[in-house]
């Protein structure tokens, strides 16, 4: 477990574009109030969800090693050895990420805007025999010093934020030179996922907005090196199968959780479809239509 994380916001940049040290322009009071309301809705939703989570049912390794976790498998290949490294888990949720990396020897700080989720993450760590530090923080205004972490990891976070670019800038700020920002999030371009999102209104927040593929250009402007890939094209048939054949109500079960929990059952079909995804992604225009984007960017 790391020593207590120092509390310091450091110097927050406003844009990268080759100059990540530019001073922040003050936000208007109206914009600030709107963003606070947005974040408060997110916090309330996730606090309610946290209260219903049973940590005993969480199989941590599956979220990184299952066949149906291609985003994390891609990220792990880029990260290398994390033993003894300081890692900030942004938007930690139930703590699967922090606990997984702590088991690999990383010194993890699990942070979330939802105090309830931070508490669940600490419970999950205890249940798995590892120690992590828990912090309630806004990913767009981190209470962390500059140049502090070796890794910043975020899964399914940016699309919950009113300004994803602000969080990317904060990742850059708190990373040491040579440190890596690792994140994955849904994209907005796939019609199947967009239909699913319109149906699954009870298991997502009203404000969340999937990313545009062009966010990659912004990341490249901030970091010295950027690797990325997209995942789930033909393999999204599995979502259609849940709904059309298995009659799984998308407002009662989160499909994106179900693919991890039931990865052993889904493995034969998923692996066939993943091979088709690889072929489809050879056509440049197709990558944007994937469900998820995974990025590893080096400061």
Secondary structure, DSSP 8 states (H G I E B T S, - for coil): --S---------BS--TT-TT-B-----HHHHHHHHHHHHHHHHHHHHHHHT--GGG--TTHHHHSTT-HHHHHHHHHH---TT-EEEEET-TTSHHHHHHHHTT-EEEEEES-HHHHHHHHHHHHHTT---EEEE--TTS-SS-TT-EEEEEEES-GGGSS-HHHHHHHHHHHEEEEEEEEEEEEBS--HHHHHHHHH-GGGS-SS---B-TTHHHHHHHHSSEEEEEEE-SGGGHHHHIIIIIS---TTTS-HHHHHHHTHHHHHHHHHHHHHHHHHHTTSGGGGGGSSEEEEEEE-
